[in-house]
Amino acid sequence: MRLEAVGRRYGLGGPWVLRGVVLDLPARALVRVEGPNGSGKSTLLRLLAGIDTPTAGRITGRPRTAYVPERFSAALPFTATGYLVHLGRIHGLRRADAAARAEEWLTRFGAVGHARTPLGELSKGTAQKVAVAQALLAGPELLILDEAWTGLDTAARAELDRAVAERVAAGATAVFVDHDPHRLADAVDLRLRVEGASLVQVPAVPRQSAAARGSMVRIEAGGPPGAVVPAGLPGNPVHESRADTTVFTVSAAYSDALLRALLAAGPPWHIRAVTAAGSLAEPLTDGER
């Protein structure tokens, strides 16, 4: 996806919110957009998502895209499940598949108990879970998140971290804005900053070593004969080869995404053990994974 001299202003005589933006959005990347309040971050994300059109310049090569706005309007005549199924159908899913995925994502975000609740009766936090679920439902190639973590409880924020890592591991690009400077910090591939109507690349912050990331998980996996550790694994894990086993150490927030990436590799890796990094003798429970 490419932005060529893109500019955006509101009204014929309005000031330029963005001007002369040139960007080649990389594939399979996690991109963080930064900048002060009112700088134009949301405008950039709306342009990337195709919600707004450029006043100047052009955008080419937009892939299949999903978008979570900063404010989700719940004033729609649907239940939570009805809304997700409706969006799934728009994305080309069969009704049965859309319903199954709706249940899966509501469950992952802890909102399945509100599946039949009308959107207008949902709390702000639960409505935000539905907003995030609709973006992930059909496995987008480009995922745009504008303060999507705001209003989510701690468990749901961690689940969204995992879901974003999974999408990138599956080959998608995710672009996000978030007020927390540490959000997904260990996994960001590209940092962009909006200031003075321009877009500039921010020098990358060196990723932390595994030992410095706090709560860690150790995954022991056996690869196929002659296997090479895949590039771009979620969470930038440290890995060590031991005979016929490779040991991956990764932040707990990325453990699920790393497991899925190893299992989805071609040919797949065999998972032999998943443990807390501090205690190899004690396998993680389902609730800890």
C-alpha contacts under 8 A as a table, 3 or more apart, distances in Angstrom:
res1	aa1	res2	aa2	distance
1	M	24	D	6.05
1	M	25	L	5.32
1	M	26	P	7.39
1	M	59	I	7.26
1	M	60	T	5.74
1	M	61	G	4.40
1	M	62	R	5.22
1	M	63	P	7.32
2	R	22	V	7.53
2	R	23	L	5.69
2	R	24	D	4.58
2	R	25	L	6.08
2	R	59	I	5.67
2	R	60	T	5.36
2	R	61	G	6.44
2	R	62	R	7.88
3	L	6	V	5.96
3	L	21	V	6.63
3	L	22	V	5.13
3	L	23	L	4.96
3	L	24	D	6.47
3	L	57	G	7.57
3	L	58	R	6.07
3	L	59	I	4.62
3	L	60	T	6.74
4	E	20	G	7.60
4	E	21	V	6.57
4	E	22	V	4.94
4	E	23	L	6.91
4	E	57	G	5.57
4	E	58	R	5.44
4	E	59	I	6.32
5	A	19	R	7.07
5	A	20	G	4.10
5	A	21	V	4.84
5	A	22	V	5.24
5	A	56	A	7.10
5	A	57	G	4.79
5	A	58	R	7.00
6	V	18	L	7.39
6	V	19	R	6.00
6	V	20	G	5.17
6	V	21	V	4.75
6	V	22	V	6.65
6	V	54	P	6.10
6	V	55	T	7.45
6	V	56	A	5.36
6	V	57	G	4.16
6	V	58	R	5.82
6	V	59	I	7.38
7	G	16	W	7.07
7	G	17	V	7.48
7	G	18	L	4.91
7	G	19	R	3.93
7	G	20	G	5.62
7	G	21	V	6.46
7	G	54	P	5.74
7	G	55	T	5.55
7	G	56	A	4.72
7	G	57	G	6.25
8	R	16	W	5.94
8	R	17	V	5.73
8	R	18	L	5.14
8	R	19	R	6.42
8	R	43	T	7.87
8	R	53	T	7.84
8	R	54	P	5.27
8	R	55	T	4.74
8	R	56	A	6.54
9	R	12	L	7.74
9	R	14	G	5.95
9	R	15	P	5.94
9	R	16	W	4.54
9	R	17	V	5.35
9	R	18	L	6.98
9	R	55	T	6.38
10	Y	13	G	7.86
10	Y	14	G	5.49
10	Y	15	P	7.33
10	Y	16	W	7.64
10	Y	17	V	7.96
11	G	14	G	5.05
16	W	19	R	6.20
16	W	197	A	6.53
17	V	39	S	7.30
17	V	40	G	5.76
17	V	43	T	7.61
17	V	197	A	5.19
18	L	21	V	6.92
18	L	40	G	6.67
18	L	43	T	7.92
18	L	44	L	7.66
18	L	196	G	7.91
18	L	197	A	4.10
18	L	198	S	5.88
18	L	199	L	7.86
19	R	56	A	7.90
19	R	197	A	5.53
19	R	198	S	5.98
20	G	57	G	7.69
20	G	198	S	6.89
21	V	198	S	6.27
21	V	199	L	5.96
22	V	199	L	7.79
26	P	29	A	6.09
26	P	173	T	7.22
27	A	171	G	7.10
27	A	172	A	6.51
27	A	173	T	5.54
28	R	168	V	5.35
28	R	169	A	7.18
28	R	170	A	7.74
28	R	171	G	4.58
28	R	172	A	4.74
28	R	173	T	4.69
28	R	174	A	7.89
29	A	168	V	6.10
29	A	171	G	7.97
29	A	172	A	6.96
29	A	173	T	4.71
29	A	174	A	6.39
29	A	188	V	7.61
29	A	189	D	5.83
29	A	190	L	7.44
30	L	168	V	6.72
30	L	173	T	5.88
30	L	174	A	4.96
30	L	175	V	6.10
30	L	187	A	6.94
30	L	188	V	5.05
30	L	189	D	5.27
30	L	190	L	6.55
31	V	173	T	7.58
31	V	174	A	6.07
31	V	175	V	4.63
31	V	176	F	6.39
31	V	188	V	5.95
31	V	189	D	5.98
31	V	190	L	4.77
31	V	191	R	5.80
31	V	192	L	7.40
32	R	175	V	5.87
32	R	176	F	5.18
32	R	177	V	6.08
32	R	188	V	6.65
32	R	190	L	6.35
32	R	191	R	4.85
32	R	192	L	6.18
33	V	41	K	6.75
33	V	175	V	7.16
33	V	176	F	6.08
33	V	177	V	5.31
33	V	191	R	5.99
33	V	192	L	4.80
33	V	193	R	5.66
33	V	194	V	7.35
34	E	41	K	7.01
34	E	177	V	6.57
34	E	191	R	7.37
34	E	192	L	6.06
34	E	193	R	4.58
34	E	194	V	6.30
35	G	39	S	6.07
35	G	40	G	7.93
35	G	41	K	6.76
35	G	193	R	5.28
35	G	194	V	5.06
35	G	195	E	6.21
36	P	39	S	5.50
36	P	194	V	7.86
36	P	195	E	7.52
37	N	40	G	7.89
38	G	41	K	7.42
39	S	194	V	6.08
39	S	195	E	5.77
39	S	196	G	7.15
39	S	197	A	7.10
40	G	43	T	5.02
40	G	44	L	6.22
40	G	194	V	6.44
40	G	195	E	7.75
40	G	197	A	7.10
41	K	44	L	5.18
41	K	45	L	6.37
41	K	177	V	7.42
41	K	194	V	6.26
42	S	45	L	5.03
42	S	46	R	6.10
42	S	70	E	7.90
42	S	146	D	6.65
43	T	46	R	5.11
43	T	47	L	6.24
43	T	52	D	7.78
44	L	47	L	5.11
44	L	48	L	6.24
45	L	48	L	5.00
45	L	49	A	6.08
45	L	144	I	6.65
45	L	145	L	7.89
45	L	146	D	7.13
45	L	175	V	7.77
46	R	49	A	5.02
46	R	50	G	6.08
46	R	51	I	5.04
46	R	52	D	5.49
47	L	50	G	5.11
47	L	51	I	6.05
47	L	52	D	4.98
47	L	53	T	6.00
47	L	54	P	6.86
48	L	51	I	7.77
48	L	62	R	7.82
48	L	144	I	7.72
49	A	52	D	7.70
49	A	65	T	6.34
49	A	66	A	7.04
49	A	67	Y	6.25
49	A	144	I	6.57
50	G	53	T	6.47
54	P	57	G	6.39
54	P	58	R	6.51
54	P	59	I	7.84
59	I	62	R	7.39
62	R	65	T	7.54
63	P	141	E	6.00
63	P	142	L	6.29
64	R	140	P	5.67
64	R	141	E	5.30
64	R	142	L	6.20
65	T	140	P	5.39
65	T	141	E	5.99
65	T	142	L	4.66
65	T	143	L	5.95
65	T	144	I	7.54
66	A	135	A	4.90
66	A	136	L	7.34
66	A	140	P	5.84
66	A	142	L	6.41
66	A	143	L	5.14
66	A	144	I	6.17
67	Y	135	A	5.81
67	Y	143	L	6.09
67	Y	144	I	4.65
67	Y	145	L	6.04
67	Y	146	D	7.92
68	V	72	F	7.59
68	V	131	A	6.21
68	V	132	V	6.13
68	V	135	A	6.36
68	V	144	I	6.24
68	V	145	L	4.99
68	V	146	D	6.01
68	V	148	A	6.20
69	P	72	F	5.99
69	P	145	L	6.75
69	P	146	D	5.33
69	P	147	E	7.48
69	P	148	A	7.08
70	E	145	L	7.96
70	E	146	D	5.00
70	E	147	E	5.40
70	E	148	A	6.43
72	F	127	A	7.40
72	F	128	Q	6.73
72	F	131	A	6.46
73	S	76	L	7.49
74	A	119	L	5.24
74	A	120	G	5.38
74	A	122	L	7.98
74	A	127	A	6.74
75	A	119	L	6.72
75	A	120	G	5.42
76	L	119	L	6.50
76	L	120	G	6.96
77	P	118	P	7.27
77	P	119	L	7.28
77	P	120	G	7.99
78	F	81	T	7.76
78	F	82	G	5.35
78	F	83	Y	5.26
78	F	118	P	5.69
78	F	119	L	6.03
79	T	82	G	4.91
79	T	83	Y	6.00
79	T	115	A	6.79
79	T	116	R	5.24
79	T	117	T	5.10
79	T	118	P	3.92
79	T	119	L	5.35
80	A	83	Y	5.34
80	A	84	L	6.41
80	A	114	H	6.86
80	A	115	A	5.08
80	A	116	R	6.00
80	A	117	T	6.02
80	A	118	P	6.22
80	A	119	L	5.74
80	A	130	V	6.58
81	T	84	L	5.12
81	T	85	V	6.05
81	T	99	A	7.21
81	T	102	A	6.18
81	T	103	E	7.42
81	T	115	A	5.06
81	T	116	R	6.24
82	G	85	V	5.20
82	G	86	H	6.05
82	G	116	R	7.79
83	Y	86	H	5.06
83	Y	87	L	6.23
84	L	87	L	5.11
84	L	88	G	6.00
84	L	98	A	7.27
84	L	99	A	7.60
84	L	102	A	5.78
84	L	130	V	7.60
84	L	133	A	7.53
84	L	134	Q	5.60
84	L	137	L	7.65
85	V	88	G	4.88
85	V	89	R	6.14
85	V	95	R	6.64
85	V	98	A	5.03
85	V	99	A	5.51
85	V	102	A	6.59
86	H	89	R	5.21
86	H	90	I	6.42
87	L	90	I	5.00
87	L	91	H	6.34
87	L	134	Q	6.68
88	G	91	H	5.04
88	G	92	G	6.47
88	G	93	L	5.38
88	G	94	R	7.73
88	G	95	R	7.58
88	G	98	A	5.07
88	G	134	Q	7.61
88	G	137	L	6.61
88	G	138	A	6.44
89	R	92	G	5.02
89	R	93	L	4.94
89	R	94	R	6.27
89	R	95	R	6.35
89	R	98	A	6.73
90	I	93	L	7.36
91	H	138	A	6.58
93	L	97	D	6.12
93	L	98	A	5.71
93	L	138	A	7.38
94	R	97	D	5.23
94	R	98	A	6.06
95	R	98	A	5.05
95	R	99	A	6.09
96	A	99	A	5.14
96	A	100	A	6.20
97	D	100	A	5.10
97	D	101	R	6.13
98	A	101	R	5.19
98	A	102	A	5.98
98	A	137	L	7.53
99	A	102	A	5.00
99	A	103	E	6.29
100	A	103	E	5.25
100	A	104	E	6.23
101	R	104	E	4.86
101	R	105	W	6.15
101	R	137	L	6.11
102	A	105	W	5.39
102	A	106	L	6.07
102	A	133	A	7.32
102	A	134	Q	7.90
102	A	137	L	6.74
103	E	106	L	5.19
103	E	107	T	5.97
103	E	112	V	6.54
103	E	115	A	7.69
104	E	107	T	5.18
104	E	108	R	6.21
105	W	108	R	4.95
105	W	109	F	6.19
105	W	133	A	5.61
105	W	136	L	7.92
105	W	137	L	7.24
106	L	109	F	5.26
106	L	110	G	6.05
106	L	111	A	4.83
106	L	112	V	4.65
106	L	115	A	7.34
106	L	129	K	7.46
106	L	130	V	7.17
106	L	133	A	6.79
107	T	110	G	5.05
107	T	111	A	5.88
107	T	112	V	4.87
108	R	111	A	7.71
108	R	156	A	7.90
108	R	159	E	7.02
109	F	112	V	7.83
109	F	129	K	6.33
109	F	155	A	7.63
109	F	156	A	5.18
109	F	159	E	6.62
109	F	160	L	7.97
110	G	113	G	7.66
110	G	156	A	7.13
111	A	114	H	5.56
111	A	115	A	6.99
111	A	126	T	6.50
111	A	129	K	7.10
111	A	130	V	7.98
112	V	115	A	5.12
113	G	116	R	7.83
114	H	117	T	5.04
114	H	122	L	7.80
117	T	121	E	6.67
117	T	122	L	6.90
118	P	121	E	5.49
118	P	122	L	6.88
119	L	122	L	5.42
119	L	127	A	6.85
122	L	125	G	7.94
122	L	126	T	5.89
122	L	127	A	5.64
123	S	126	T	5.26
123	S	127	A	6.04
124	K	127	A	5.14
124	K	128	Q	6.20
124	K	151	G	6.73
125	G	128	Q	5.11
125	G	129	K	6.47
125	G	151	G	4.85
125	G	152	L	5.28
125	G	153	D	7.29
126	T	129	K	5.00
126	T	130	V	6.49
126	T	152	L	7.62
127	A	130	V	5.10
127	A	131	A	6.28
128	Q	131	A	4.88
128	Q	132	V	6.24
128	Q	148	A	7.49
128	Q	150	T	7.99
128	Q	151	G	6.70
128	Q	152	L	6.79
129	K	132	V	5.17
129	K	133	A	6.06
129	K	152	L	6.96
129	K	156	A	7.65
130	V	133	A	4.93
130	V	134	Q	6.18
131	A	134	Q	5.42
131	A	135	A	6.76
132	V	135	A	5.34
132	V	136	L	6.56
132	V	148	A	6.94
133	A	136	L	5.23
133	A	137	L	5.87
134	Q	137	L	5.18
134	Q	138	A	7.93
135	A	138	A	7.31
135	A	139	G	7.93
135	A	140	P	7.43
135	A	143	L	7.25
136	L	139	G	5.48
136	L	140	P	6.68
136	L	143	L	7.92
136	L	163	A	7.92
137	L	140	P	7.97
139	G	167	R	7.19
140	P	143	L	6.05
140	P	167	R	7.85
140	P	172	A	6.98
141	E	167	R	7.94
141	E	171	G	7.29
141	E	172	A	4.47
141	E	173	T	6.26
142	L	172	A	5.73
142	L	173	T	4.94
142	L	174	A	5.75
142	L	175	V	7.70
143	L	172	A	7.45
143	L	173	T	6.29
143	L	174	A	4.56
143	L	175	V	6.23
144	I	174	A	5.94
144	I	175	V	4.99
144	I	176	F	5.90
145	L	148	A	5.37
145	L	174	A	7.63
145	L	175	V	6.24
145	L	176	F	4.56
145	L	177	V	6.37
146	D	176	F	5.77
146	D	177	V	5.07
146	D	178	D	6.93
147	E	150	T	5.69
147	E	176	F	7.28
147	E	177	V	5.39
147	E	178	D	4.75
147	E	179	H	7.08
148	A	177	V	7.95
148	A	178	D	7.42
149	W	152	L	5.61
149	W	157	R	5.76
149	W	160	L	7.53
149	W	178	D	7.27
152	L	155	A	7.97
152	L	156	A	5.70
152	L	157	R	5.79
153	D	156	A	5.34
153	D	157	R	6.15
154	T	157	R	5.18
154	T	158	A	6.35
155	A	158	A	5.23
155	A	159	E	6.22
156	A	159	E	4.87
156	A	160	L	6.11
157	R	160	L	5.10
157	R	161	D	6.30
158	A	161	D	5.01
158	A	162	R	6.40
158	A	253	A	6.56
159	E	162	R	5.06
159	E	163	A	6.12
160	L	163	A	4.87
160	L	164	V	6.10
161	D	164	V	5.33
161	D	165	A	6.33
161	D	184	L	6.86
161	D	253	A	6.81
161	D	254	Y	7.73
162	R	165	A	5.11
162	R	166	E	6.14
162	R	253	A	6.06
162	R	254	Y	5.76
162	R	256	D	6.83
162	R	257	A	6.05
163	A	166	E	5.00
163	A	167	R	6.31
163	A	257	A	7.45
164	V	167	R	5.19
164	V	168	V	6.40
164	V	174	A	6.97
165	A	168	V	5.26
165	A	169	A	6.08
165	A	187	A	7.98
165	A	234	P	5.75
165	A	235	G	7.48
165	A	254	Y	6.76
165	A	257	A	5.95
166	E	169	A	5.00
166	E	170	A	6.10
166	E	234	P	7.26
166	E	257	A	4.82
166	E	258	L	7.82
166	E	260	R	7.51
166	E	261	A	7.59
167	R	170	A	5.02
167	R	171	G	6.56
167	R	172	A	5.41
167	R	173	T	7.42
167	R	174	A	7.59
168	V	171	G	5.16
168	V	172	A	4.65
168	V	173	T	5.69
168	V	174	A	6.68
168	V	234	P	7.56
169	A	172	A	7.16
169	A	232	G	7.21
169	A	233	L	6.35
169	A	234	P	5.91
169	A	257	A	7.26
169	A	258	L	7.96
169	A	261	A	6.15
170	A	261	A	7.25
178	D	181	P	7.24
178	D	183	R	7.05
180	D	183	R	5.46
181	P	185	A	7.44
182	H	185	A	5.06
184	L	187	A	5.53
184	L	188	V	6.39
185	A	188	V	5.61
185	A	207	R	7.69
186	D	207	R	5.32
186	D	208	Q	6.46
186	D	235	G	6.43
186	D	236	N	7.25
187	A	207	R	7.64
187	A	234	P	7.08
187	A	235	G	5.37
187	A	236	N	6.53
188	V	191	R	7.16
189	D	204	A	7.74
190	L	201	Q	7.61
190	L	202	V	7.78
190	L	204	A	6.92
191	R	201	Q	5.96
191	R	202	V	5.23
191	R	203	P	7.23
191	R	204	A	6.73
192	L	199	L	6.66
192	L	200	V	5.67
192	L	201	Q	4.52
192	L	202	V	5.48
193	R	199	L	5.67
193	R	200	V	5.29
193	R	201	Q	6.20
193	R	202	V	6.42
194	V	197	A	6.61
194	V	198	S	5.71
194	V	199	L	4.69
194	V	200	V	6.55
195	E	198	S	5.46
195	E	199	L	6.57
195	E	200	V	7.91
208	Q	211	A	7.99
208	Q	212	A	6.04
208	Q	213	R	6.61
209	S	212	A	5.49
209	S	213	R	6.91
209	S	238	V	7.56
210	A	213	R	5.53
210	A	216	M	7.54
210	A	237	P	6.74
210	A	238	V	6.15
210	A	249	T	6.49
210	A	250	V	6.10
210	A	251	S	6.94
211	A	214	G	7.02
211	A	216	M	7.83
213	R	216	M	7.08
213	R	251	S	6.11
214	G	251	S	7.04
215	S	251	S	6.01
215	S	252	A	5.72
215	S	277	A	7.95
216	M	249	T	6.72
216	M	250	V	5.59
216	M	251	S	4.48
216	M	252	A	4.91
216	M	276	A	6.32
216	M	277	A	5.34
216	M	278	G	7.79
217	V	249	T	5.73
217	V	250	V	5.47
217	V	251	S	6.11
217	V	252	A	5.33
217	V	255	S	6.49
217	V	274	V	7.07
217	V	275	T	5.87
217	V	276	A	4.72
217	V	277	A	4.85
218	R	247	V	6.67
218	R	248	F	5.60
218	R	249	T	4.51
218	R	250	V	6.56
218	R	274	V	5.80
218	R	275	T	5.25
218	R	276	A	5.96
218	R	277	A	5.01
218	R	280	L	7.83
219	I	247	V	5.64
219	I	248	F	5.03
219	I	249	T	6.42
219	I	259	L	7.97
219	I	271	I	7.32
219	I	272	R	7.67
219	I	273	A	5.86
219	I	274	V	4.64
219	I	275	T	6.58
220	E	245	T	6.42
220	E	246	T	5.80
220	E	247	V	4.51
220	E	248	F	6.35
220	E	271	I	6.18
220	E	272	R	5.41
220	E	273	A	5.07
220	E	274	V	6.42
221	A	245	T	5.60
221	A	246	T	5.36
221	A	247	V	6.39
221	A	248	F	7.81
221	A	269	W	6.27
221	A	270	H	5.41
221	A	271	I	4.43
221	A	272	R	5.35
221	A	273	A	7.15
222	G	244	D	6.21
222	G	245	T	4.76
222	G	246	T	6.13
222	G	269	W	5.65
222	G	270	H	4.99
222	G	271	I	6.48
222	G	272	R	7.07
223	G	226	G	7.77
223	G	227	A	5.46
223	G	228	V	7.88
223	G	244	D	7.78
223	G	245	T	7.32
223	G	246	T	7.58
223	G	268	P	7.20
223	G	269	W	4.57
223	G	270	H	6.29
224	P	227	A	5.25
224	P	267	P	6.68
224	P	268	P	7.30
224	P	269	W	6.46
230	P	233	L	6.54
230	P	265	A	7.87
232	G	236	N	6.96
233	L	236	N	5.80
233	L	237	P	7.00
233	L	258	L	6.43
233	L	261	A	6.97
234	P	237	P	7.20
234	P	254	Y	6.16
234	P	257	A	6.14
234	P	258	L	5.36
234	P	261	A	7.60
235	G	250	V	6.19
235	G	251	S	6.57
235	G	254	Y	5.38
235	G	255	S	7.92
235	G	258	L	7.39
236	N	250	V	7.17
237	P	248	F	5.98
237	P	249	T	5.43
237	P	250	V	4.65
237	P	251	S	7.68
238	V	248	F	5.66
238	V	249	T	5.21
238	V	250	V	6.66
239	H	246	T	6.56
239	H	247	V	5.40
239	H	248	F	4.36
239	H	249	T	6.28
240	E	246	T	5.58
240	E	247	V	5.19
240	E	248	F	6.66
241	S	244	D	7.45
241	S	245	T	5.98
241	S	246	T	4.38
241	S	247	V	6.30
242	R	245	T	5.11
242	R	246	T	5.86
242	R	247	V	7.36
243	A	246	T	7.95
249	T	277	A	7.11
250	V	254	Y	6.62
250	V	255	S	6.33
251	S	254	Y	5.61
251	S	255	S	6.54
252	A	255	S	5.11
252	A	256	D	8.00
252	A	289	R	7.61
253	A	256	D	7.49
254	Y	257	A	5.26
254	Y	258	L	6.04
255	S	258	L	5.08
255	S	259	L	6.15
255	S	289	R	7.07
256	D	259	L	5.16
256	D	260	R	6.29
256	D	289	R	6.75
257	A	260	R	5.16
257	A	261	A	6.15
258	L	261	A	5.01
258	L	262	L	6.22
259	L	262	L	5.26
259	L	263	L	6.17
259	L	271	I	7.85
260	R	263	L	5.08
260	R	264	A	5.94
261	A	264	A	5.08
261	A	265	A	6.12
262	L	265	A	5.25
262	L	268	P	6.13
262	L	269	W	5.42
262	L	270	H	8.00
263	L	268	P	4.82
263	L	269	W	5.50
263	L	270	H	7.17
263	L	271	I	7.86
264	A	267	P	7.74
264	A	268	P	5.67
264	A	269	W	8.00
265	A	268	P	4.57
265	A	269	W	6.82
271	I	274	V	7.78
273	A	283	P	7.22
274	V	283	P	5.86
274	V	284	L	6.33
275	T	279	S	6.71
275	T	280	L	5.52
275	T	281	A	7.46
275	T	282	E	6.19
275	T	283	P	4.40
275	T	284	L	5.16
276	A	279	S	5.38
276	A	280	L	6.40
276	A	282	E	7.09
276	A	283	P	6.77
276	A	284	L	6.23
277	A	280	L	6.44
279	S	282	E	5.66
279	S	283	P	7.99
280	L	283	P	6.95
284	L	287	G	7.87
284	L	288	E	5.72
284	L	289	R	6.21
285	T	288	E	5.23
285	T	289	R	6.47
286	D	289	R	5.37
